[in-house]
Amino acid sequence: MSKRIVFTGGTGKAGRHVVPYLLDKGHTVLNVDLVPFDHPGVNTLIADITDSGQMFNALSSHFGMDEFATGKGPAPIDAVVHFAAIPRVLIQPDNETFRVNTIGTYNVIEAAMKLGIRKVVIASSETTYGVCFAEGDKDFHRFPLEEDYDIDPMDSYGLSKVVNEKTARAFSMRFGADIYAFRIGNVIEPHEYDMFKDFLADPMSRKRNAWSYIDARDLGQMVDLALAKDGLGFEVFNATNDTITATMPTAEFLAKHCPETPVTRELGEYEAPLSNRKIREVLGFKEEHNWRKYVSV
Ligand SMILES: NC(=O)c1ccc[n+]([C@@H]2O[C@H](COP(=O)([O-])OP(=O)(O)OC[C@H]3O[C@@H](n4cnc5c(N)ncnc54)[C@H](O)[C@@H]3O)[C@@H](O)[C@H]2O)c1
């Protein structure tokens, strides 16, 4: 069913693929970002997620000039997809990354809840699993990485995403709303598959991403499925593609490269170590962009 969606951060690397995917599915989208998104059929409202008043306004706004014609004021918003953030360490100082990401997410979720919007999807991150931006060569606790893992990042970006999951959970309980947090893997745009040659040549270079990734278009499918699935309350989903970014079967690969790390269940032959089993089983995700379609091995 087509929905009215406010999308924060739609101008960014992931958003510029996910927003068009949602438009193609018939949804109406207002992008909320500091930077305009030059794409037909979507307006950008320039607004700062760290300003609560701006978020209350953004989530109670017309989506475009054509909506003045109704004479009834802004129509209700069905869902919010919140991607706006400082997307990693070392772009801004740590305290600023933490501030923007945590306060921004608080403001977006609070405004959504208090304005009566009962579906929010937020961008969490693979970095919550604690290895991506760790000091030194930290090991994962176990494989596969699944949503019940004891997430333990030491960096300020990963920590901001852990806090955001707690914020989402609190508001979901308080308002009886569906808030789904996507632990997004390394986002790969269509033009980036040439990087996989290097990934395969130097496997340990991908340990910090748990040898997993998400195609930006498949992330669009995941968001669309989350918008369609009601009634789950607060849930966390790994948002990754199906398979490991290596040519060796997963169990063999992990035994070779991480012999000390326990494997807690039988793995699919090429299952991604940052497993997407839950999003496949609960939301019905079916990947369309496996890396092997774009990289010759
Ligand atoms: N790129 C990845 O590999 C990856 C992996 C895991 C999680 N994520 C998360 O996914 C989301 C999208 O990531 P991305 O790679 O597209 O990042 P990006 O930086 O390309 O896009 C983020 C967007 O947010 C906007 N933004 C930043 N601060 C803002 C503010 N104060 N108010 C309003 N808008 C603001 C930016 O202008 C930008 O357009 C982020 O939450 C990021 O943390 C990304």
PDBQT file of the ligand as one rigid body, heavy atoms in Angstrom, charges set to zero:
ROOT
HETATM    1  N1  LIG A 301      27.355   3.987   4.584  1.00  0.00    +0.000 N 
HETATM    2  C1  LIG A 301      27.464   2.875   5.324  1.00  0.00    +0.000 C 
HETATM    3  O1  LIG A 301      28.216   1.949   4.980  1.00  0.00    +0.000 OA
HETATM    4  C2  LIG A 301      26.631   2.733   6.573  1.00  0.00    +0.000 A 
HETATM    5  C3  LIG A 301      26.755   1.549   7.322  1.00  0.00    +0.000 A 
HETATM    6  C4  LIG A 301      25.980   1.380   8.465  1.00  0.00    +0.000 A 
HETATM    7  C5  LIG A 301      25.091   2.369   8.851  1.00  0.00    +0.000 A 
HETATM    8  N2  LIG A 301      24.996   3.520   8.126  1.00  0.00    +0.000 N 
HETATM    9  C6  LIG A 301      24.023   4.538   8.560  1.00  0.00    +0.000 C 
HETATM   10  O2  LIG A 301      23.093   4.711   7.502  1.00  0.00    +0.000 OA
HETATM   11  C7  LIG A 301      22.653   6.064   7.461  1.00  0.00    +0.000 C 
HETATM   12  C8  LIG A 301      22.938   6.646   6.075  1.00  0.00    +0.000 C 
HETATM   13  O3  LIG A 301      24.334   6.585   5.852  1.00  0.00    +0.000 OA
HETATM   14  P1  LIG A 301      25.011   7.210   4.560  1.00  0.00    +0.000 P 
HETATM   15  O4  LIG A 301      26.189   6.404   4.249  1.00  0.00    +0.000 OA
HETATM   16  O5  LIG A 301      23.964   7.444   3.524  1.00  0.00    +0.000 OA
HETATM   17  O6  LIG A 301      25.514   8.606   5.142  1.00  0.00    +0.000 OA
HETATM   18  P2  LIG A 301      25.653  10.005   4.376  1.00  0.00    +0.000 P 
HETATM   19  O7  LIG A 301      26.545  10.878   5.185  1.00  0.00    +0.000 OA
HETATM   20  O8  LIG A 301      26.008   9.799   2.945  1.00  0.00    +0.000 OA
HETATM   21  O9  LIG A 301      24.161  10.568   4.453  1.00  0.00    +0.000 OA
HETATM   22  C9  LIG A 301      23.667  11.123   5.649  1.00  0.00    +0.000 C 
HETATM   23  C10 LIG A 301      22.799  12.303   5.303  1.00  0.00    +0.000 C 
HETATM   24  O10 LIG A 301      22.393  12.910   6.537  1.00  0.00    +0.000 OA
HETATM   25  C11 LIG A 301      22.438  14.309   6.379  1.00  0.00    +0.000 C 
HETATM   26  N3  LIG A 301      22.645  14.947   7.684  1.00  0.00    +0.000 N 
HETATM   27  C12 LIG A 301      23.765  14.901   8.444  1.00  0.00    +0.000 A 
HETATM   28  N4  LIG A 301      23.585  15.635   9.560  1.00  0.00    +0.000 NA
HETATM   29  C13 LIG A 301      22.320  16.127   9.490  1.00  0.00    +0.000 A 
HETATM   30  C14 LIG A 301      21.552  16.976  10.327  1.00  0.00    +0.000 A 
HETATM   31  N5  LIG A 301      22.059  17.462  11.467  1.00  0.00    +0.000 N 
HETATM   32  N6  LIG A 301      20.291  17.279   9.975  1.00  0.00    +0.000 NA
HETATM   33  C15 LIG A 301      19.777  16.798   8.808  1.00  0.00    +0.000 A 
HETATM   34  N7  LIG A 301      20.452  16.014   7.954  1.00  0.00    +0.000 NA
HETATM   35  C16 LIG A 301      21.713  15.692   8.307  1.00  0.00    +0.000 A 
HETATM   36  C17 LIG A 301      23.598  14.564   5.432  1.00  0.00    +0.000 C 
HETATM   37  O11 LIG A 301      23.472  15.826   4.776  1.00  0.00    +0.000 OA
HETATM   38  C18 LIG A 301      23.523  13.371   4.483  1.00  0.00    +0.000 C 
HETATM   39  O12 LIG A 301      22.788  13.673   3.321  1.00  0.00    +0.000 OA
HETATM   40  C19 LIG A 301      23.390   6.774   8.594  1.00  0.00    +0.000 C 
HETATM   41  O13 LIG A 301      22.558   6.786   9.733  1.00  0.00    +0.000 OA
HETATM   42  C20 LIG A 301      24.602   5.904   8.834  1.00  0.00    +0.000 C 
HETATM   43  O14 LIG A 301      25.084   6.053  10.152  1.00  0.00    +0.000 OA
HETATM   44  C21 LIG A 301      25.738   3.718   6.985  1.00  0.00    +0.000 A 
ENDROOT
TORSDOF 0
